[in-house]
Amino acid sequence: MVRIKIDDMDLGQIAKSGQCFRMEELEQGIWSVTAGTQYIEAVKEGEEFLFSCEEEEFKRVWFHYFDLEGDYCGYKKQVPEEDSYLREAIRCGWGVRILRQDLWEMLVTFLISQNNNIPRIKGSVRELCNRFGEEKKGRGLKMSSAGMWEEVTRSFKTFPAPDSIASAGLPGLSDLGLGYRDKYILHMAQCCSGPDGEKWMSDLKKADYENAHATLLTQYGIGKKVADCVCLFGLHHVGAFPVDTHVKQIITTYYPNGFPLNRYEGYAGILQQYMFYHKINRLAAE
């Protein structure tokens, strides 16, 4: 197990921020994270987090996944006090970070996200993984009768590979609650399958924001918002600024002259997540 102090991170807030759909709270404040073919559980005790993995795996996979090299305190300090809305959004979602997620998983999940809500998206993603994912064993956490944390074995389903979905066709995607999005997902699975698909994704990972965004817009079913979400969450272009109905309402209400993207060039997407988190979770609490 790995124990580490991490500032500016709250797993519950990240799970509710609309960027990942396979993070679940288990008993005793334990959070499970399934990312592509990887699985981990984590719990916070005081200022420290406990992770169900060895140090080598944490450094190789999860340090990067949780973007622990990012200076989130520094990003927050760039927002002036006179921007009362954004300062309040940061106070509300102080523990949100931009996860470095798998590109293929983000392509599919944000196609599912179109005109959808988070509970339904999670349900569709869960069923997609149950139907096409591979069952694997991972490490979890459990409190012993002596009050000590122990590692336990968990079963989980990986995110399905592109060729698994492509070979199933539209009939295989039925009954997953995808609606019209099934055609988009099948097309994307076909695009990402095989050596040509691997090269397409590899090239996309190497592209800068402008070229990656333009490339994504050529794909069936991907519009500007989904392209920006994939850039932000799947390619870690943190300057990307997705605008959905929630963000559009925020800008109309609090930034009638437009959000000052130039002021936050290169990291505006991080601030967008604070704004989005504040909007959807404030409304949910009312």
Residue frames relative to the residue before (quaternion, step in Angstrom):
aa qw qx qy qz dx dy dz
M 1.0000 0.0000 0.0000 0.0000 0.00 0.00 0.00
V 0.2641 -0.7520 0.5873 0.1409 3.55 -1.21 0.62
R 0.0927 -0.7709 0.6291 0.0370 3.54 -0.91 0.98
I 0.1199 0.8076 -0.5590 0.1448 3.56 -0.70 1.09
K 0.3944 -0.6871 0.5586 0.2456 3.55 -1.12 0.74
I 0.0026 0.7933 -0.6073 0.0433 3.56 -0.82 1.04
D 0.2558 -0.7554 0.5853 0.1457 3.57 -0.79 1.01
D 0.8406 0.2348 -0.1406 0.4675 3.55 -1.32 0.33
M 0.6425 0.4795 -0.3759 0.4647 3.61 0.86 0.89
D 0.0442 0.7573 -0.6488 0.0604 3.52 -0.94 1.02
L 0.3763 -0.7678 0.4714 0.2159 3.59 -0.41 1.21
G 0.6178 0.5470 -0.3445 0.4477 3.58 1.07 -0.67
Q 0.6607 0.4905 -0.3047 0.4797 3.56 0.99 -0.80
I 0.6327 0.5231 -0.3372 0.4608 3.58 0.96 -0.80
A 0.6577 0.5279 -0.3070 0.4411 3.58 0.95 -0.89
K 0.7346 0.3953 -0.2162 0.5073 3.58 1.15 -0.62
S 0.5389 0.6694 -0.3807 0.3415 3.59 1.25 0.09
G 0.5230 -0.6901 0.3846 0.3200 3.58 1.26 0.07
Q 0.5849 0.5960 -0.3779 0.3998 3.61 1.19 0.28
C 0.7786 0.1703 -0.0988 0.5958 3.59 1.19 -0.48
F 0.2198 -0.8192 0.5261 0.0626 3.55 -1.01 0.84
R 0.6873 0.4191 -0.2947 0.5148 3.58 1.25 0.31
M 0.4766 0.5983 -0.4742 0.4359 3.55 1.00 0.91
E 0.0119 0.8312 -0.5503 0.0785 3.58 -0.54 1.18
E 0.3764 -0.7024 0.5518 0.2459 3.56 -1.11 0.69
L 0.1910 -0.7646 0.6097 0.0845 3.53 -0.89 1.04
E 0.7473 -0.3784 0.2703 0.4746 3.58 -1.23 -0.28
Q 0.8440 0.2261 -0.1692 0.4560 3.54 -1.32 0.47
G 0.6674 -0.5435 0.2957 0.4144 3.55 1.05 0.77
I 0.4335 0.6825 -0.4731 0.3499 3.58 1.22 0.41
W 0.1684 -0.7740 0.6037 0.0899 3.56 -0.99 0.88
S 0.2114 -0.7516 0.6120 0.1255 3.55 -0.95 0.92
V 0.0937 -0.7749 0.6245 0.0289 3.54 -1.08 0.84
T 0.0510 -0.7629 0.6444 0.0095 3.55 -0.76 1.10
A 0.0277 0.8103 -0.5785 0.0895 3.55 -0.56 1.20
G 0.8163 -0.0864 0.0150 0.5710 3.56 -0.30 1.25
T 0.7705 -0.2565 0.2285 0.5369 3.56 -0.43 -1.25
Q 0.6006 0.5729 -0.3395 0.4425 3.59 1.29 0.20
Y 0.0868 -0.7865 0.6105 0.0337 3.56 -1.21 0.61
I 0.0920 0.7723 -0.6246 0.0704 3.53 -1.11 0.79
E 0.1784 -0.7378 0.6312 0.1595 3.54 -1.30 0.33
A 0.0741 -0.8015 0.5933 -0.0034 3.54 -1.11 0.74
V 0.0464 -0.7656 0.6410 0.0303 3.53 -1.21 0.60
K 0.3150 -0.7465 0.5536 0.1925 3.57 -1.08 0.70
E 0.0253 -0.7682 0.6395 -0.0132 3.53 -0.99 0.95
G 0.8102 -0.0582 -0.0130 0.5831 3.55 -0.33 1.26
E 0.7896 -0.2457 0.2161 0.5192 3.57 -0.74 -1.08
E 0.6755 0.5061 -0.2793 0.4577 3.57 1.28 -0.14
F 0.2841 -0.7095 0.6176 0.1856 3.51 -1.33 0.49
L 0.2077 -0.7412 0.6254 0.1279 3.53 -1.16 0.73
F 0.1098 -0.8074 0.5795 0.0148 3.59 -0.75 1.09
S 0.4278 -0.7241 0.4946 0.2191 3.56 -1.04 0.88
C 0.5838 0.5330 -0.4129 0.4523 3.58 0.58 1.13
E 0.5467 -0.5783 0.4785 0.3711 3.52 -1.32 0.15
E 0.6823 -0.5168 0.3298 0.3984 3.56 -1.22 0.49
E 0.6238 0.5534 -0.3484 0.4281 3.60 0.99 -0.79
E 0.6746 0.4767 -0.2911 0.4827 3.59 0.93 -0.90
F 0.6268 0.5427 -0.3441 0.4407 3.58 0.97 -0.81
K 0.6869 0.4755 -0.2844 0.4703 3.58 0.88 -0.92
R 0.7045 0.4893 -0.2620 0.4423 3.57 0.99 -0.89
V 0.8089 0.2678 -0.1048 0.5128 3.59 0.97 -0.88
W 0.8266 0.3572 -0.1649 0.4025 3.55 0.39 -1.26
F 0.5519 0.5791 -0.4020 0.4454 3.60 1.12 -0.51
H 0.6839 0.4604 -0.2648 0.5002 3.55 0.96 -0.89
Y 0.6423 0.5547 -0.3304 0.4131 3.59 0.89 -0.94
F 0.7454 0.3774 -0.2126 0.5067 3.60 0.90 -0.90
D 0.4031 -0.7511 0.4423 0.2787 3.59 1.31 0.23
L 0.1595 0.8385 -0.5056 0.1258 3.55 0.92 0.92
E 0.5813 0.5564 -0.3844 0.4525 3.58 1.27 -0.09
G 0.5674 0.6278 -0.3695 0.3838 3.59 1.26 -0.30
D 0.3490 -0.7371 0.5463 0.1908 3.59 -1.02 0.86
Y 0.0793 -0.8451 0.5281 0.0260 3.57 0.34 1.23
C 0.5785 0.5543 -0.3763 0.4652 3.59 1.12 -0.53
G 0.6571 0.5175 -0.2978 0.4602 3.56 1.01 -0.83
Y 0.6253 0.5312 -0.3382 0.4609 3.58 1.00 -0.78
K 0.6715 0.5124 -0.3011 0.4427 3.56 0.90 -0.94
K 0.6510 0.5433 -0.3176 0.4245 3.58 0.99 -0.79
Q 0.6032 0.5849 -0.3563 0.4088 3.60 1.19 -0.43
V 0.6139 0.5544 -0.3494 0.4400 3.60 1.23 -0.36
P 0.3800 -0.7513 0.4882 0.2299 3.62 -0.58 1.07
E 0.6109 -0.5817 0.3996 0.3589 3.57 -1.16 0.64
E 0.6272 0.5607 -0.3546 0.4081 3.61 1.06 -0.61
D 0.6081 0.4849 -0.3696 0.5084 3.62 1.23 -0.21
S 0.1454 -0.8611 0.4824 0.0675 3.53 0.45 1.29
Y 0.6303 0.5371 -0.3547 0.4341 3.59 1.02 -0.71
L 0.7081 0.4581 -0.2767 0.4607 3.59 0.76 -0.99
R 0.6118 0.5345 -0.3530 0.4642 3.59 1.07 -0.66
E 0.6545 0.4968 -0.3069 0.4802 3.59 1.01 -0.79
A 0.6311 0.5299 -0.3292 0.4611 3.59 1.01 -0.79
I 0.6467 0.5066 -0.3133 0.4764 3.58 1.03 -0.78
R 0.6410 0.5085 -0.3325 0.4691 3.60 0.96 -0.76
C 0.6592 0.5171 -0.2985 0.4571 3.56 1.05 -0.78
G 0.8190 0.2012 -0.0732 0.5323 3.59 0.84 -0.99
W 0.0891 0.8688 -0.4831 0.0617 3.55 1.12 0.74
G 0.7418 0.4410 -0.2239 0.4529 3.61 1.09 -0.69
V 0.4540 0.6750 -0.4627 0.3524 3.59 1.24 0.24
R 0.0293 -0.7628 0.6459 0.0078 3.55 -1.03 0.89
I 0.4542 -0.6460 0.5267 0.3146 3.59 -1.22 0.39
L 0.2947 -0.7774 0.5331 0.1569 3.56 -0.38 1.24
R 0.3612 -0.6964 0.5733 0.2362 3.56 -1.18 0.63
Q 0.0022 0.8663 -0.4956 0.0633 3.53 0.22 1.33
D 0.6644 -0.5135 0.3834 0.3845 3.52 -1.36 0.37
L 0.5170 -0.6807 0.4291 0.2920 3.57 -0.81 1.05
W 0.6681 0.5042 -0.3120 0.4495 3.61 0.80 -0.97
E 0.6531 0.5103 -0.3135 0.4634 3.59 0.94 -0.86
M 0.6677 0.4937 -0.3063 0.4653 3.59 0.98 -0.77
L 0.5943 0.5599 -0.3665 0.4461 3.60 1.04 -0.67
V 0.7144 0.4461 -0.2575 0.4737 3.57 0.87 -0.95
T 0.7090 0.4788 -0.2949 0.4256 3.59 0.73 -0.98
F 0.7075 0.4320 -0.2934 0.4761 3.60 1.00 -0.62
L 0.5214 0.5367 -0.4345 0.5013 3.57 1.26 -0.02
I 0.6420 0.5127 -0.3131 0.4764 3.58 1.03 -0.79
S 0.6536 0.5749 -0.3100 0.3824 3.59 1.03 -0.80
Q 0.5119 0.6789 -0.4215 0.3153 3.60 1.16 -0.43
N 0.8456 -0.0489 -0.0128 0.5313 3.56 -0.85 1.07
N 0.5389 0.6029 -0.3751 0.4532 3.53 1.02 0.89
N 0.3368 -0.7146 0.5604 0.2487 3.58 -1.27 0.17
I 0.7003 -0.5266 0.2905 0.3845 3.54 -1.21 0.59
P 0.6563 0.4955 -0.3508 0.4479 3.69 0.79 -0.76
R 0.6755 0.4783 -0.3043 0.4716 3.60 0.94 -0.80
I 0.6117 0.5374 -0.3509 0.4626 3.58 1.02 -0.73
K 0.6601 0.5087 -0.3065 0.4600 3.58 0.88 -0.95
G 0.6530 0.5213 -0.3169 0.4488 3.56 0.97 -0.84
S 0.6698 0.4905 -0.2989 0.4706 3.59 0.93 -0.87
V 0.6450 0.5111 -0.3196 0.4697 3.59 0.97 -0.83
R 0.6360 0.5332 -0.3247 0.4536 3.59 0.98 -0.85
E 0.6890 0.4717 -0.2847 0.4709 3.58 0.89 -0.93
L 0.6075 0.5506 -0.3471 0.4554 3.58 1.07 -0.72
C 0.6805 0.4767 -0.2809 0.4804 3.58 0.95 -0.88
N 0.6375 0.5279 -0.3294 0.4544 3.58 0.99 -0.79
R 0.7112 0.4671 -0.2607 0.4561 3.57 0.99 -0.84
F 0.8336 0.2245 -0.0762 0.4989 3.59 0.86 -0.93
G 0.5806 0.6096 -0.3819 0.3814 3.61 1.18 -0.30
E 0.4756 -0.6436 0.5244 0.2908 3.53 -1.34 0.34
E 0.3836 -0.7137 0.5312 0.2476 3.58 -0.93 0.84
K 0.0192 0.7986 -0.5982 0.0627 3.54 -0.84 1.06
K 0.4305 -0.6638 0.5447 0.2781 3.54 -1.36 0.17
G 0.0199 -0.7928 0.6091 -0.0072 3.53 -1.04 0.83
R 0.5379 -0.6140 0.4714 0.3339 3.54 -1.34 0.07
G 0.0730 -0.7880 0.6106 0.0306 3.51 -1.05 0.89
L 0.4434 -0.6740 0.5237 0.2737 3.56 -1.34 -0.08
K 0.0409 0.7784 -0.6255 0.0336 3.55 -1.14 0.71
M 0.3952 -0.6984 0.5441 0.2452 3.54 -1.06 0.81
S 0.3595 -0.7467 0.5218 0.2021 3.58 -0.75 1.06
S 0.6638 -0.4943 0.3747 0.4178 3.56 -1.28 0.22
A 0.6621 0.4917 -0.2998 0.4796 3.55 1.23 -0.44
G 0.5521 -0.6447 0.3777 0.3701 3.58 1.28 0.11
M 0.5579 0.5730 -0.3978 0.4496 3.56 1.19 0.55
W 0.4681 -0.6610 0.5046 0.2988 3.57 -1.11 0.66
E 0.0729 -0.7856 0.6143 0.0085 3.52 -0.99 0.95
E 0.4312 -0.6573 0.5407 0.2995 3.56 -1.22 0.45
V 0.0711 -0.7747 0.6279 0.0232 3.56 -1.06 0.83
T 0.4924 -0.6483 0.4907 0.3105 3.56 -1.25 0.39
R 0.1005 -0.7870 0.6080 0.0298 3.57 -0.93 0.96
S 0.3132 -0.6944 0.6073 0.2257 3.53 -1.20 0.56
F 0.0658 0.7932 -0.6038 0.0443 3.57 -1.02 0.75
K 0.3986 -0.6879 0.5503 0.2550 3.54 -1.30 0.33
T 0.4095 -0.6985 0.5317 0.2483 3.56 -0.89 0.93
F 0.5475 -0.5414 0.4888 0.4101 3.54 -1.29 0.18
P 0.5083 -0.6962 0.4053 0.3045 3.62 -0.73 1.01
A 0.4981 -0.6446 0.4976 0.2980 3.54 -1.15 0.70
P 0.6560 -0.5373 0.3470 0.4007 3.61 -1.11 0.54
D 0.6919 0.4905 -0.3051 0.4332 3.59 0.87 -0.89
S 0.5751 0.5795 -0.3842 0.4312 3.61 1.16 -0.48
I 0.6888 0.4505 -0.2695 0.5000 3.56 1.00 -0.85
A 0.6441 0.5410 -0.3274 0.4303 3.58 0.92 -0.89
S 0.6933 0.4788 -0.2850 0.4571 3.59 0.92 -0.88
A 0.6268 0.5484 -0.3388 0.4378 3.61 1.16 -0.50
G 0.2740 -0.7893 0.5065 0.2131 3.59 1.13 -0.61
L 0.7561 -0.3787 0.2752 0.4574 3.56 -1.30 -0.12
P 0.6227 0.5388 -0.3781 0.4231 3.66 0.90 -0.67
G 0.6642 0.5188 -0.3062 0.4427 3.57 1.04 -0.71
L 0.6821 0.4750 -0.2804 0.4801 3.56 1.23 -0.43
S 0.4614 0.6886 -0.4481 0.3349 3.57 1.25 0.00
D 0.8155 0.2824 -0.2147 0.4573 3.58 -1.29 0.45
L 0.5503 0.6005 -0.4107 0.4097 3.59 1.17 0.48
G 0.5095 -0.6643 0.4107 0.3612 3.59 1.26 0.06
L 0.4089 0.7452 -0.4448 0.2822 3.58 1.20 0.45
G 0.2418 -0.7880 0.5291 0.2018 3.59 1.12 -0.58
Y 0.8345 -0.1564 0.1357 0.5106 3.57 -1.03 -0.85
R 0.5576 0.6401 -0.3803 0.3671 3.59 1.21 -0.37
D 0.5058 0.6709 -0.4270 0.3342 3.60 1.19 -0.38
K 0.6334 0.5317 -0.3331 0.4529 3.60 1.04 -0.72
Y 0.6343 0.5255 -0.3255 0.4642 3.58 1.02 -0.80
I 0.6797 0.5010 -0.2872 0.4522 3.56 0.90 -0.98
L 0.6385 0.5150 -0.3295 0.4675 3.58 0.96 -0.81
H 0.6453 0.5113 -0.3222 0.4673 3.59 0.92 -0.88
M 0.6723 0.4908 -0.3072 0.4613 3.61 0.89 -0.88
A 0.6253 0.5307 -0.3381 0.4616 3.60 1.04 -0.75
Q 0.6504 0.5043 -0.3095 0.4764 3.58 1.00 -0.81
C 0.6463 0.5298 -0.3088 0.4542 3.57 1.03 -0.84
C 0.7649 0.3970 -0.1895 0.4706 3.59 0.99 -0.87
S 0.5346 0.6452 -0.3980 0.3734 3.61 1.27 -0.05
G 0.8281 0.2809 -0.1853 0.4484 3.53 -1.28 0.48
P 0.7566 -0.3866 0.2710 0.4525 3.59 -1.30 -0.04
D 0.6431 0.5166 -0.3349 0.4555 3.60 0.99 -0.77
G 0.6577 0.5073 -0.3054 0.4656 3.56 1.02 -0.81
E 0.6341 0.5199 -0.3280 0.4691 3.57 1.01 -0.77
K 0.6504 0.5039 -0.3162 0.4722 3.59 1.01 -0.78
W 0.6242 0.5406 -0.3433 0.4475 3.59 0.99 -0.82
M 0.6871 0.4616 -0.2872 0.4820 3.59 0.90 -0.89
S 0.6266 0.5372 -0.3387 0.4518 3.59 1.02 -0.74
D 0.6578 0.4996 -0.3026 0.4756 3.57 0.98 -0.85
L 0.6333 0.5363 -0.3264 0.4524 3.56 1.05 -0.79
K 0.6441 0.5258 -0.3173 0.4560 3.58 1.02 -0.77
K 0.6901 0.4779 -0.2750 0.4688 3.59 1.11 -0.65
A 0.5851 0.6227 -0.3611 0.3735 3.59 1.20 -0.46
D 0.4843 -0.6134 0.5200 0.3447 3.57 -1.21 0.44
Y 0.7465 -0.4294 0.2590 0.4374 3.55 -1.28 0.22
E 0.6823 0.5054 -0.3084 0.4289 3.59 0.76 -0.99
N 0.7057 0.4524 -0.2723 0.4725 3.58 0.87 -0.92
A 0.6276 0.5256 -0.3392 0.4635 3.59 1.04 -0.72
H 0.6539 0.5148 -0.3081 0.4610 3.56 0.94 -0.91
A 0.6633 0.5036 -0.2996 0.4654 3.58 0.92 -0.90
T 0.6422 0.5188 -0.3207 0.4644 3.59 1.00 -0.80
L 0.6599 0.5141 -0.3091 0.4524 3.59 0.91 -0.87
L 0.6479 0.5408 -0.3207 0.4300 3.58 1.00 -0.76
T 0.6114 0.5497 -0.3595 0.4413 3.60 1.20 -0.30
Q 0.6152 0.5810 -0.3398 0.4105 3.58 1.24 -0.29
Y 0.5916 -0.6009 0.4263 0.3275 3.54 -1.10 0.84
G 0.8329 0.2202 -0.1812 0.4744 3.57 -0.81 1.05
I 0.6563 0.4983 -0.3227 0.4658 3.60 1.23 -0.17
G 0.1058 -0.7791 0.6173 0.0273 3.53 -0.77 1.15
K 0.7868 -0.3555 0.2196 0.4543 3.55 -1.32 -0.07
K 0.6774 0.5038 -0.3102 0.4372 3.60 0.88 -0.92
V 0.6718 0.4801 -0.3003 0.4776 3.58 0.87 -0.92
A 0.6248 0.5350 -0.3391 0.4564 3.60 0.99 -0.79
D 0.6660 0.4879 -0.3034 0.4757 3.59 0.96 -0.82
C 0.6293 0.5258 -0.3371 0.4625 3.61 1.02 -0.74
V 0.6546 0.4939 -0.3134 0.4789 3.59 0.94 -0.84
C 0.6372 0.5212 -0.3258 0.4650 3.59 0.98 -0.80
L 0.7048 0.4755 -0.2654 0.4547 3.57 0.91 -0.91
F 0.8126 0.3132 -0.1346 0.4727 3.57 0.73 -1.09
G 0.7476 0.3863 -0.2158 0.4952 3.60 1.15 -0.53
L 0.7682 0.2946 -0.1612 0.5451 3.58 1.22 -0.49
H 0.3396 -0.7857 0.4464 0.2611 3.57 1.38 -0.11
H 0.3018 0.6739 -0.5897 0.3271 3.52 0.85 1.05
V 0.1461 -0.8590 0.4855 0.0718 3.56 0.23 1.29
G 0.5440 0.5797 -0.4159 0.4416 3.57 1.25 0.17
A 0.5054 0.6416 -0.4258 0.3894 3.60 1.27 -0.24
F 0.1318 -0.8067 0.5759 0.0151 3.57 -0.97 0.91
P 0.1530 -0.8215 0.5427 0.0851 3.63 0.19 1.23
V 0.1259 -0.7835 0.6062 0.0524 3.57 -0.98 0.90
D 0.0066 0.7681 -0.6388 0.0431 3.55 -0.51 1.25
T 0.7646 -0.3514 0.2348 0.4865 3.59 -1.21 -0.21
H 0.6347 0.5353 -0.3353 0.4451 3.61 1.02 -0.74
V 0.6948 0.4579 -0.2781 0.4800 3.58 0.82 -0.97
K 0.6094 0.5498 -0.3478 0.4532 3.59 1.05 -0.72
Q 0.6500 0.5059 -0.3106 0.4744 3.60 1.01 -0.81
I 0.6277 0.5332 -0.3335 0.4588 3.58 1.01 -0.79
I 0.6779 0.4934 -0.2942 0.4588 3.57 0.85 -0.99
T 0.6462 0.5257 -0.3200 0.4513 3.59 0.94 -0.86
T 0.7226 0.4587 -0.2430 0.4566 3.56 0.94 -0.93
Y 0.8289 0.2695 -0.0963 0.4806 3.57 0.77 -1.05
Y 0.7790 0.2277 -0.1311 0.5693 3.59 1.20 -0.40
P 0.0627 -0.8557 0.5127 0.0323 3.61 0.58 1.12
N 0.6916 0.4311 -0.2764 0.5094 3.60 1.20 -0.40
G 0.6549 -0.4985 0.3037 0.4800 3.56 1.32 0.20
F 0.5168 -0.6251 0.4778 0.3376 3.57 -1.10 0.65
P 0.4556 -0.7226 0.4499 0.2603 3.64 -0.85 0.94
L 0.1089 -0.8441 0.5238 0.0356 3.58 0.46 1.23
N 0.6308 0.5587 -0.3429 0.4151 3.59 0.99 -0.78
R 0.6193 0.5523 -0.3474 0.4367 3.58 1.07 -0.72
Y 0.7840 0.2887 -0.1340 0.5330 3.58 1.05 -0.80
E 0.1623 0.8284 -0.5202 0.1298 3.56 1.12 0.66
G 0.7902 0.3003 -0.2460 0.4743 3.54 -0.89 1.00
Y 0.8118 0.1162 -0.0918 0.5649 3.61 1.21 -0.23
A 0.2820 0.7953 -0.4959 0.2051 3.60 1.21 0.40
G 0.6043 0.5867 -0.3557 0.4051 3.58 1.10 -0.62
I 0.6005 0.5456 -0.3583 0.4618 3.58 1.14 -0.58
L 0.6699 0.4799 -0.2930 0.4848 3.57 0.96 -0.84
Q 0.5868 0.5689 -0.3645 0.4464 3.58 1.11 -0.65
Q 0.6534 0.5228 -0.3204 0.4440 3.58 1.01 -0.77
Y 0.6112 0.5215 -0.3537 0.4789 3.60 1.05 -0.66
M 0.6601 0.5109 -0.2997 0.4619 3.57 0.96 -0.91
F 0.6715 0.4982 -0.2937 0.4633 3.58 0.89 -0.94
Y 0.6462 0.5220 -0.3178 0.4570 3.58 0.92 -0.92
H 0.6609 0.5140 -0.2998 0.4572 3.57 0.89 -0.97
K 0.6706 0.5138 -0.3027 0.4412 3.59 0.91 -0.91
I 0.7558 0.4057 -0.2487 0.4499 3.62 0.64 -1.04
N 0.7094 0.4485 -0.2789 0.4667 3.59 1.01 -0.67
R 0.5813 0.5346 -0.3835 0.4787 3.59 1.15 -0.41
L 0.6621 0.4962 -0.3048 0.4718 3.57 0.96 -0.87
A 0.6572 0.5219 -0.3210 0.4390 3.60 0.97 -0.81
A 0.6775 0.4969 -0.2915 0.4574 3.56 1.12 -0.66
E 0.6261 0.5610 -0.3414 0.4203 3.58 1.19 -0.43
